[in-house]
Amino acid sequence: MDPVHHFQLPARDMAALKPFYEGVFGWQIQEVPGMDYHLIATVPTGLDGLPTVPGGINGGFYRPAPGGPGGVHLSVSVDSLDGTLAKVQAEGGRVIMGKTPVGDFGFYAMVADPEGTPLGVWQDAKPQ
């Protein structure tokens, strides 16, 4: 099974939402320099930034595009993003955003299931 890897919450004003989630849930939220994005730690992470708690999932705030798919987004971690995108299309889904590099960390794509629900797909970068 491919596990849920990451979640994203929509936020028009990330700085204003930060104290809410930190105060209510005790999450740690930090701005990512140079990106319009904030990381959300719901469980402790290691030096690699990955959760150290089995089954733990961390996330981030994203700024929803006007008219784009809003709501909470989940990302699933897969071994082969290319293979998964082919399976999505073969099973009646569609690719919303193709394979996109995310720094040196990995690759991201967004798909929709046959009913149109968006879902992120993540592949970790492989050491060369």
Backbone as CSV, one residue per row, in Angstrom:
resi,resn,N_x,N_y,N_z,CA_x,CA_y,CA_z,C_x,C_y,C_z
1,MET,0.830,-1.181,0.000,0.000,0.000,0.000,0.875,1.244,0.000
2,ASP,0.438,2.274,-0.679,1.142,3.551,-0.689,0.542,4.442,0.407
3,PRO,1.384,4.930,1.336,0.860,5.681,2.472,0.590,7.148,2.158
4,VAL,-0.339,7.749,2.929,-0.517,9.197,2.879,0.772,9.794,3.417
5,HIS,1.321,10.747,2.692,2.643,11.289,2.971,2.586,12.694,3.555
6,HIS,1.612,13.498,3.166,1.624,14.930,3.458,0.207,15.465,3.294
7,PHE,-0.118,16.511,4.037,-1.391,17.191,3.826,-1.122,18.671,3.600
8,GLN,-2.065,19.343,2.953,-1.970,20.779,2.752,-3.317,21.413,3.088
9,LEU,-3.258,22.492,3.854,-4.447,23.248,4.211,-4.441,24.564,3.441
10,PRO,-5.577,24.964,2.874,-5.612,26.239,2.169,-5.530,27.389,3.170
11,ALA,-4.833,28.462,2.777,-4.697,29.623,3.662,-4.510,30.879,2.830
12,ARG,-5.439,31.800,2.951,-5.281,33.094,2.277,-4.260,33.953,3.023
13,ASP,-4.223,33.828,4.372,-3.271,34.578,5.201,-2.580,33.595,6.143
14,MET,-1.473,33.030,5.686,-0.769,31.988,6.439,-0.294,32.480,7.799
15,ALA,0.236,33.702,7.849,0.743,34.245,9.116,-0.383,34.398,10.137
16,ALA,-1.573,34.733,9.680,-2.703,34.896,10.605,-3.219,33.548,11.105
17,LEU,-3.125,32.503,10.297,-3.587,31.184,10.718,-2.598,30.465,11.632
18,LYS,-1.324,30.844,11.544,-0.280,30.175,12.318,-0.615,30.119,13.810
19,PRO,-0.963,31.247,14.480,-1.234,31.166,15.920,-2.457,30.303,16.260
20,PHE,-3.420,30.231,15.350,-4.604,29.399,15.596,-4.195,27.929,15.718
21,TYR,-3.509,27.407,14.711,-3.150,25.992,14.708,-2.100,25.655,15.771
22,GLU,-1.194,26.590,16.036,-0.214,26.359,17.102,-0.898,26.351,18.466
23,GLY,-1.843,27.265,18.660,-2.527,27.360,19.944,-3.521,26.244,20.196
24,VAL,-4.258,25.866,19.173,-5.291,24.845,19.345,-4.687,23.442,19.402
25,PHE,-3.773,23.129,18.495,-3.259,21.766,18.372,-1.806,21.601,18.827
26,GLY,-1.109,22.700,19.095,0.290,22.609,19.491,1.235,22.318,18.338
27,TRP,0.773,22.494,17.094,1.616,22.244,15.931,2.705,23.301,15.845
28,GLN,3.824,22.956,15.214,4.899,23.907,14.962,4.848,24.289,13.490
29,ILE,4.762,25.597,13.236,4.591,26.082,11.862,5.698,27.076,11.556
30,GLN,6.351,26.877,10.405,7.410,27.797,10.017,7.335,28.109,8.532
31,GLU,7.618,29.371,8.222,7.638,29.838,6.845,8.831,29.240,6.116
32,VAL,8.639,28.890,4.855,9.729,28.400,4.014,10.280,29.605,3.246
33,PRO,11.539,29.982,3.515,12.108,31.149,2.830,12.083,30.986,1.315
34,GLY,11.695,32.064,0.632,11.688,32.067,-0.819,10.503,31.385,-1.464
35,MET,9.579,30.863,-0.641,8.390,30.205,-1.183,7.155,30.776,-0.503
36,ASP,6.068,30.765,-1.170,4.790,31.177,-0.587,4.189,29.949,0.085
37,TYR,4.845,29.482,1.171,4.478,28.210,1.784,4.941,28.195,3.235
38,HIS,4.187,27.543,4.094,4.564,27.309,5.486,4.499,25.811,5.755
39,LEU,5.529,25.262,6.396,5.524,23.860,6.800,4.822,23.709,8.141
40,ILE,4.081,22.624,8.295,3.371,22.321,9.536,3.895,20.995,10.065
41,ALA,4.446,21.027,11.298,4.887,19.803,11.968,3.842,19.423,13.009
42,THR,3.205,18.279,12.808,2.215,17.777,13.762,2.826,16.728,14.685
43,VAL,3.978,16.200,14.263,4.748,15.231,15.043,6.224,15.605,14.898
44,PRO,7.080,15.163,15.818,8.508,15.468,15.704,9.096,14.921,14.395
45,THR,10.135,15.617,13.913,10.809,15.195,12.693,12.295,14.976,12.968
46,GLY,12.924,14.182,12.122,14.360,13.957,12.193,15.096,15.028,11.425
47,LEU,16.408,14.901,11.331,17.216,15.867,10.601,16.847,15.935,9.126
48,ASP,16.278,14.844,8.602,15.852,14.810,7.207,14.490,15.465,6.989
49,GLY,13.852,15.934,8.076,12.543,16.573,7.974,11.378,15.614,7.955
50,LEU,11.640,14.317,8.000,10.567,13.318,7.962,10.079,13.008,9.369
51,PRO,8.805,12.653,9.528,8.269,12.326,10.844,9.036,11.174,11.498
52,THR,9.264,11.294,12.804,9.931,10.226,13.553,8.927,9.342,14.269
53,VAL,7.661,9.702,14.229,6.596,8.925,14.851,5.981,8.031,13.778
54,PRO,5.951,6.704,13.989,5.346,5.826,12.980,3.916,6.265,12.653
55,GLY,3.639,6.405,11.379,2.314,6.819,10.931,2.076,8.316,11.000
56,GLY,3.051,9.070,11.500,2.900,10.516,11.617,2.893,11.192,10.255
57,ILE,2.084,12.221,10.117,1.975,12.952,8.859,2.105,14.439,9.163
58,ASN,3.008,15.111,8.477,3.143,16.555,8.584,2.597,17.193,7.323
59,GLY,2.556,18.515,7.286,1.941,19.153,6.140,2.388,20.570,5.927
60,GLY,1.482,21.366,5.392,1.789,22.759,5.114,0.551,23.549,4.752
61,PHE,0.728,24.870,4.732,-0.289,25.786,4.218,0.036,26.077,2.763
62,TYR,-0.970,26.098,1.908,-0.789,26.531,0.526,-1.781,27.638,0.242
63,ARG,-1.433,28.509,-0.690,-2.338,29.595,-1.082,-3.168,29.093,-2.264
64,PRO,-4.484,28.951,-2.071,-5.311,28.448,-3.170,-5.379,29.455,-4.323
65,ALA,-5.306,28.938,-5.527,-5.420,29.787,-6.711,-6.875,30.163,-6.917
66,PRO,-7.127,31.382,-7.355,-8.511,31.766,-7.643,-9.126,30.811,-8.662
67,GLY,-10.238,30.222,-8.318,-10.921,29.302,-9.209,-10.318,27.915,-9.257
68,GLY,-9.209,27.691,-8.533,-8.566,26.382,-8.531,-9.189,25.464,-7.501
69,PRO,-8.726,24.204,-7.454,-9.284,23.287,-6.469,-8.853,23.704,-5.058
70,GLY,-9.803,24.030,-4.230,-9.511,24.407,-2.854,-9.676,23.205,-1.948
71,GLY,-9.704,23.466,-0.654,-9.916,22.406,0.307,-8.628,21.752,0.753
72,VAL,-8.767,20.791,1.637,-7.629,20.056,2.160,-7.121,19.110,1.083
73,HIS,-5.822,19.113,0.874,-5.209,18.218,-0.101,-4.363,17.192,0.634
74,LEU,-4.447,15.958,0.205,-3.598,14.890,0.718,-2.639,14.475,-0.377
75,SER,-1.436,14.093,0.018,-0.459,13.563,-0.936,-0.095,12.146,-0.526
76,VAL,-0.017,11.278,-1.505,0.320,9.883,-1.291,1.745,9.665,-1.787
77,SER,2.551,8.966,-0.998,3.928,8.660,-1.357,3.969,7.380,-2.188
78,VAL,4.643,7.444,-3.346,4.736,6.283,-4.241,6.194,6.052,-4.629
79,ASP,6.502,4.838,-5.069,7.853,4.517,-5.519,8.134,5.072,-6.912
80,SER,7.113,5.078,-7.771,7.283,5.531,-9.153,6.161,6.494,-9.515
81,LEU,6.494,7.765,-9.610,5.488,8.756,-9.979,5.012,8.538,-11.417
82,ASP,5.937,8.248,-12.314,5.554,8.008,-13.711,4.587,6.832,-13.811
83,GLY,4.893,5.743,-13.108,4.018,4.573,-13.132,2.662,4.865,-12.531
84,THR,2.642,5.647,-11.458,1.370,5.982,-10.808,0.517,6.869,-11.696
85,LEU,1.135,7.838,-12.379,0.356,8.713,-13.276,-0.273,7.892,-14.403
86,ALA,0.450,6.894,-14.897,-0.115,6.012,-15.931,-1.291,5.221,-15.361
87,LYS,-1.169,4.723,-14.124,-2.262,3.966,-13.493,-3.480,4.847,-13.277
88,VAL,-3.255,6.098,-12.856,-4.370,7.030,-12.638,-5.195,7.148,-13.911
89,GLN,-4.532,7.353,-15.030,-5.246,7.516,-16.296,-5.907,6.214,-16.738
90,ALA,-5.247,5.091,-16.504,-5.814,3.802,-16.887,-7.059,3.465,-16.071
91,GLU,-7.131,3.984,-14.848,-8.268,3.695,-13.962,-9.357,4.768,-14.026
92,GLY,-9.272,5.692,-15.011,-10.340,6.662,-15.221,-10.119,8.006,-14.561
93,GLY,-8.958,8.223,-13.942,-8.640,9.524,-13.373,-7.932,10.384,-14.403
94,ARG,-7.480,11.567,-13.958,-6.743,12.435,-14.879,-5.610,13.126,-14.139
95,VAL,-4.617,13.523,-14.896,-3.486,14.262,-14.355,-3.813,15.748,-14.437
96,ILE,-3.813,16.420,-13.288,-4.078,17.863,-13.239,-2.779,18.634,-13.436
97,MET,-1.722,18.190,-12.763,-0.404,18.796,-12.876,0.610,17.669,-12.976
98,GLY,1.384,17.673,-14.029,2.348,16.604,-14.254,3.513,16.624,-13.274
99,LYS,4.392,15.673,-13.441,5.563,15.492,-12.578,6.388,16.774,-12.533
100,THR,6.580,17.285,-11.316,7.277,18.546,-11.104,8.347,18.367,-10.032
101,PRO,9.604,18.754,-10.303,10.631,18.637,-9.271,10.378,19.628,-8.141
102,VAL,10.683,19.200,-6.914,10.587,20.058,-5.728,11.982,20.091,-5.112
103,GLY,12.771,21.071,-5.545,14.157,21.172,-5.095,14.875,19.851,-5.306
104,ASP,15.685,19.480,-4.317,16.386,18.198,-4.354,15.642,17.119,-3.573
105,PHE,14.404,17.441,-3.131,13.667,16.552,-2.234,12.922,15.437,-2.953
106,GLY,12.381,15.735,-4.131,11.601,14.733,-4.834,10.773,15.345,-5.939
107,PHE,9.684,14.668,-6.276,8.821,15.082,-7.373,7.362,15.035,-6.930
108,TYR,6.573,15.973,-7.433,5.171,16.094,-7.048,4.317,16.177,-8.305
109,ALA,3.134,15.617,-8.223,2.130,15.764,-9.277,0.769,15.834,-8.599
110,MET,-0.208,16.370,-9.308,-1.566,16.389,-8.784,-2.463,15.672,-9.777
111,VAL,-3.298,14.798,-9.249,-4.221,14.022,-10.070,-5.639,14.238,-9.558
112,ALA,-6.596,13.762,-10.306,-7.988,13.761,-9.877,-8.537,12.358,-10.060
113,ASP,-9.326,11.915,-9.088,-9.969,10.610,-9.227,-11.116,10.731,-10.226
114,PRO,-11.804,9.639,-10.576,-12.865,9.709,-11.583,-14.009,10.668,-11.234
115,GLU,-14.172,11.027,-9.949,-15.203,12.002,-9.575,-14.665,13.429,-9.539
116,GLY,-13.366,13.605,-9.809,-12.773,14.935,-9.859,-12.099,15.393,-8.573
117,THR,-12.024,14.544,-7.557,-11.381,14.926,-6.307,-9.870,14.982,-6.507
118,PRO,-9.241,16.142,-6.197,-7.798,16.249,-6.382,-7.024,15.515,-5.293
119,LEU,-5.852,15.009,-5.675,-4.987,14.272,-4.767,-3.552,14.466,-5.230
120,GLY,-2.664,14.774,-4.291,-1.252,14.911,-4.625,-0.578,13.556,-4.630
121,VAL,0.475,13.437,-5.431,1.273,12.218,-5.488,2.733,12.641,-5.369
122,TRP,3.487,11.979,-4.477,4.866,12.352,-4.160,5.807,11.172,-4.367
123,GLN,6.969,11.472,-4.960,8.046,10.479,-5.075,9.302,11.116,-4.513
124,ASP,9.906,10.481,-3.506,11.179,10.970,-2.964,12.248,10.926,-4.029
125,ALA,13.190,11.886,-3.944,14.345,11.866,-4.836,15.206,10.663,-4.492
126,LYS,15.710,10.024,-5.480,16.586,8.876,-5.288,18.027,9.349,-5.342
127,PRO,18.873,8.889,-4.420,20.289,9.262,-4.514,20.892,8.766,-5.827
128,GLN,21.702,9.603,-6.447,22.329,9.237,-7.727,23.564,8.406,-7.501
